[in-house]
Amino acid sequence: MNTISITYTIKYVVSFAPNYVFTEHDECFNSKTGRRIKQVYNNGSIGYNICGKFYSVSKLRKYLVKPNKETTPF
């Protein structure tokens, strides 16, 4: 069995949901489960489903903060 490991660098953390992070390549991940969050199209807006609620990219930008050493689990 072969194993492949991929390492991502965290660029931003969502302030109200610290387990949702954005990488330098603008991909959203749930750091708690390790899953990639898909970008979705909803009612003419592009965004992400975070904690079961849709947030458009323009609304989500104001909640993005730089990560601290305490917020990143790895």
PyMOL CGO cylinders between C-alpha atoms (Angstrom):
from pymol import cmd
from pymol.cgo import CYLINDER

trace = [
    CYLINDER, 0.00, 0.00, 0.00, 1.36, 3.41, -1.00, 0.3, 1, 1, 1, 1, 1, 1,
    CYLINDER, 1.36, 3.41, -1.00, 0.79, 6.55, 1.03, 0.3, 1, 1, 1, 1, 1, 1,
    CYLINDER, 0.79, 6.55, 1.03, 0.81, 10.13, -0.23, 0.3, 1, 1, 1, 1, 1, 1,
    CYLINDER, 0.81, 10.13, -0.23, 0.90, 13.11, 2.14, 0.3, 1, 1, 1, 1, 1, 1,
    CYLINDER, 0.90, 13.11, 2.14, 0.03, 16.66, 1.16, 0.3, 1, 1, 1, 1, 1, 1,
    CYLINDER, 0.03, 16.66, 1.16, 0.88, 19.67, 3.32, 0.3, 1, 1, 1, 1, 1, 1,
    CYLINDER, 0.88, 19.67, 3.32, -1.10, 22.92, 3.07, 0.3, 1, 1, 1, 1, 1, 1,
    CYLINDER, -1.10, 22.92, 3.07, -0.13, 26.31, 4.49, 0.3, 1, 1, 1, 1, 1, 1,
    CYLINDER, -0.13, 26.31, 4.49, -2.93, 28.16, 6.28, 0.3, 1, 1, 1, 1, 1, 1,
    CYLINDER, -2.93, 28.16, 6.28, -3.40, 31.75, 5.19, 0.3, 1, 1, 1, 1, 1, 1,
    CYLINDER, -3.40, 31.75, 5.19, -6.70, 32.72, 6.89, 0.3, 1, 1, 1, 1, 1, 1,
    CYLINDER, -6.70, 32.72, 6.89, -9.02, 31.40, 9.61, 0.3, 1, 1, 1, 1, 1, 1,
    CYLINDER, -9.02, 31.40, 9.61, -12.76, 32.16, 9.81, 0.3, 1, 1, 1, 1, 1, 1,
    CYLINDER, -12.76, 32.16, 9.81, -13.21, 34.13, 13.05, 0.3, 1, 1, 1, 1, 1, 1,
    CYLINDER, -13.21, 34.13, 13.05, -16.59, 32.69, 14.09, 0.3, 1, 1, 1, 1, 1, 1,
    CYLINDER, -16.59, 32.69, 14.09, -15.62, 29.10, 13.16, 0.3, 1, 1, 1, 1, 1, 1,
    CYLINDER, -15.62, 29.10, 13.16, -11.89, 28.61, 13.86, 0.3, 1, 1, 1, 1, 1, 1,
    CYLINDER, -11.89, 28.61, 13.86, -11.81, 25.06, 12.49, 0.3, 1, 1, 1, 1, 1, 1,
    CYLINDER, -11.81, 25.06, 12.49, -12.55, 26.38, 8.96, 0.3, 1, 1, 1, 1, 1, 1,
    CYLINDER, -12.55, 26.38, 8.96, -9.34, 27.58, 7.32, 0.3, 1, 1, 1, 1, 1, 1,
    CYLINDER, -9.34, 27.58, 7.32, -8.26, 28.89, 3.91, 0.3, 1, 1, 1, 1, 1, 1,
    CYLINDER, -8.26, 28.89, 3.91, -4.97, 27.92, 2.27, 0.3, 1, 1, 1, 1, 1, 1,
    CYLINDER, -4.97, 27.92, 2.27, -2.67, 30.01, 0.10, 0.3, 1, 1, 1, 1, 1, 1,
    CYLINDER, -2.67, 30.01, 0.10, -4.37, 28.53, -2.97, 0.3, 1, 1, 1, 1, 1, 1,
    CYLINDER, -4.37, 28.53, -2.97, -7.82, 29.78, -1.82, 0.3, 1, 1, 1, 1, 1, 1,
    CYLINDER, -7.82, 29.78, -1.82, -9.13, 26.36, -0.84, 0.3, 1, 1, 1, 1, 1, 1,
    CYLINDER, -9.13, 26.36, -0.84, -11.35, 26.00, 2.22, 0.3, 1, 1, 1, 1, 1, 1,
    CYLINDER, -11.35, 26.00, 2.22, -10.77, 23.12, 4.64, 0.3, 1, 1, 1, 1, 1, 1,
    CYLINDER, -10.77, 23.12, 4.64, -12.34, 21.94, 7.85, 0.3, 1, 1, 1, 1, 1, 1,
    CYLINDER, -12.34, 21.94, 7.85, -9.24, 21.34, 9.97, 0.3, 1, 1, 1, 1, 1, 1,
    CYLINDER, -9.24, 21.34, 9.97, -11.21, 19.30, 12.50, 0.3, 1, 1, 1, 1, 1, 1,
    CYLINDER, -11.21, 19.30, 12.50, -12.27, 16.63, 9.99, 0.3, 1, 1, 1, 1, 1, 1,
    CYLINDER, -12.27, 16.63, 9.99, -9.58, 17.24, 7.35, 0.3, 1, 1, 1, 1, 1, 1,
    CYLINDER, -9.58, 17.24, 7.35, -12.12, 17.63, 4.56, 0.3, 1, 1, 1, 1, 1, 1,
    CYLINDER, -12.12, 17.63, 4.56, -12.06, 20.15, 1.73, 0.3, 1, 1, 1, 1, 1, 1,
    CYLINDER, -12.06, 20.15, 1.73, -15.14, 22.39, 1.59, 0.3, 1, 1, 1, 1, 1, 1,
    CYLINDER, -15.14, 22.39, 1.59, -16.54, 22.82, -1.92, 0.3, 1, 1, 1, 1, 1, 1,
    CYLINDER, -16.54, 22.82, -1.92, -17.24, 26.24, -3.34, 0.3, 1, 1, 1, 1, 1, 1,
    CYLINDER, -17.24, 26.24, -3.34, -20.96, 26.37, -4.23, 0.3, 1, 1, 1, 1, 1, 1,
    CYLINDER, -20.96, 26.37, -4.23, -23.23, 28.56, -6.34, 0.3, 1, 1, 1, 1, 1, 1,
    CYLINDER, -23.23, 28.56, -6.34, -26.42, 29.63, -4.52, 0.3, 1, 1, 1, 1, 1, 1,
    CYLINDER, -26.42, 29.63, -4.52, -28.98, 32.22, -5.75, 0.3, 1, 1, 1, 1, 1, 1,
    CYLINDER, -28.98, 32.22, -5.75, -26.49, 34.05, -7.96, 0.3, 1, 1, 1, 1, 1, 1,
    CYLINDER, -26.49, 34.05, -7.96, -23.73, 34.11, -5.34, 0.3, 1, 1, 1, 1, 1, 1,
    CYLINDER, -23.73, 34.11, -5.34, -20.57, 32.07, -5.02, 0.3, 1, 1, 1, 1, 1, 1,
    CYLINDER, -20.57, 32.07, -5.02, -19.61, 31.00, -1.52, 0.3, 1, 1, 1, 1, 1, 1,
    CYLINDER, -19.61, 31.00, -1.52, -19.17, 28.23, 1.05, 0.3, 1, 1, 1, 1, 1, 1,
    CYLINDER, -19.17, 28.23, 1.05, -21.39, 26.30, 3.46, 0.3, 1, 1, 1, 1, 1, 1,
    CYLINDER, -21.39, 26.30, 3.46, -19.82, 26.91, 6.86, 0.3, 1, 1, 1, 1, 1, 1,
    CYLINDER, -19.82, 26.91, 6.86, -21.42, 25.37, 9.96, 0.3, 1, 1, 1, 1, 1, 1,
    CYLINDER, -21.42, 25.37, 9.96, -24.49, 24.49, 7.90, 0.3, 1, 1, 1, 1, 1, 1,
    CYLINDER, -24.49, 24.49, 7.90, -25.11, 28.06, 6.68, 0.3, 1, 1, 1, 1, 1, 1,
    CYLINDER, -25.11, 28.06, 6.68, -24.25, 29.59, 3.29, 0.3, 1, 1, 1, 1, 1, 1,
    CYLINDER, -24.25, 29.59, 3.29, -21.83, 32.54, 3.26, 0.3, 1, 1, 1, 1, 1, 1,
    CYLINDER, -21.83, 32.54, 3.26, -21.00, 34.31, 0.01, 0.3, 1, 1, 1, 1, 1, 1,
    CYLINDER, -21.00, 34.31, 0.01, -17.36, 35.12, -0.64, 0.3, 1, 1, 1, 1, 1, 1,
    CYLINDER, -17.36, 35.12, -0.64, -17.98, 38.86, -0.33, 0.3, 1, 1, 1, 1, 1, 1,
    CYLINDER, -17.98, 38.86, -0.33, -19.70, 38.45, 3.07, 0.3, 1, 1, 1, 1, 1, 1,
    CYLINDER, -19.70, 38.45, 3.07, -17.10, 35.95, 4.28, 0.3, 1, 1, 1, 1, 1, 1,
    CYLINDER, -17.10, 35.95, 4.28, -14.12, 38.25, 3.63, 0.3, 1, 1, 1, 1, 1, 1,
    CYLINDER, -14.12, 38.25, 3.63, -14.83, 40.41, 6.68, 0.3, 1, 1, 1, 1, 1, 1,
    CYLINDER, -14.83, 40.41, 6.68, -14.60, 37.32, 8.94, 0.3, 1, 1, 1, 1, 1, 1,
    CYLINDER, -14.60, 37.32, 8.94, -11.19, 36.15, 7.68, 0.3, 1, 1, 1, 1, 1, 1,
    CYLINDER, -11.19, 36.15, 7.68, -8.29, 36.73, 10.09, 0.3, 1, 1, 1, 1, 1, 1,
    CYLINDER, -8.29, 36.73, 10.09, -4.64, 35.72, 10.11, 0.3, 1, 1, 1, 1, 1, 1,
    CYLINDER, -4.64, 35.72, 10.11, -4.06, 32.53, 12.14, 0.3, 1, 1, 1, 1, 1, 1,
    CYLINDER, -4.06, 32.53, 12.14, -2.35, 32.49, 15.52, 0.3, 1, 1, 1, 1, 1, 1,
    CYLINDER, -2.35, 32.49, 15.52, -0.16, 29.64, 16.71, 0.3, 1, 1, 1, 1, 1, 1,
    CYLINDER, -0.16, 29.64, 16.71, -2.96, 28.63, 19.15, 0.3, 1, 1, 1, 1, 1, 1,
    CYLINDER, -2.96, 28.63, 19.15, -5.66, 28.31, 16.45, 0.3, 1, 1, 1, 1, 1, 1,
    CYLINDER, -5.66, 28.31, 16.45, -3.81, 25.91, 14.19, 0.3, 1, 1, 1, 1, 1, 1,
    CYLINDER, -3.81, 25.91, 14.19, -3.88, 22.31, 15.37, 0.3, 1, 1, 1, 1, 1, 1,
    CYLINDER, -3.88, 22.31, 15.37, -0.87, 21.28, 13.26, 0.3, 1, 1, 1, 1, 1, 1,
]
cmd.load_cgo(trace, "trace")
